[in-house]
Amino acid sequence: MREQFENLPRVKPILRLVKYSESSGGYDPLDQKSIYEKYADWLNGAWYVFQDQQKKIDGALKELELLNYHRTGNSDNAIKILKGTDK
């Protein structure tokens, strides 16, 4: 998901001013005493919103999949999807 986010046109240019932190799951400025901090803050906000929207999209896709299974009468697969064991 992060790769998809980092390829967005408004995000890509800012990546040279920040670094991703695995421990925090967000972006840190390259230099703590620089103007890059505001870019890291902006990018972190965008990253969290992106993740939240992706969760909504994933939920909607799961609902569509459930509706499709319901329509075809395959309730076993619908239950697996709800439990997250469909893959």
JONORFEN-V445205 format. One record per backbone hydrogen bond with DSSP energy under -1.0 kcal/mol. NH is the residue of the N-H (numbers start at 1). CO is the residue of the C=O. Records with the same first field share a line. If there is no record, write none. Layout:
NH: CO ; CO
This chain:
5: 1
6: 2
8: 5
11: 8
12: 8
14: 11
15: 11
17: 14
19: 28
21: 26
25: 21
28: 19
30: 17
34: 31
37: 34
38: 35
40: 36
41: 37
42: 38
43: 39
44: 40
45: 41
46: 42
47: 43
48: 44
49: 45
50: 46
51: 47
52: 48
53: 49
54: 50
55: 51
56: 52
57: 53
58: 54
59: 55
60: 56
61: 57
62: 58
63: 59
64: 60
65: 61
66: 62
67: 63
68: 64
69: 65
70: 66
71: 67
72: 68
74: 69
75: 73
78: 74
79: 75
80: 76
81: 77
82: 78
83: 79
85: 80
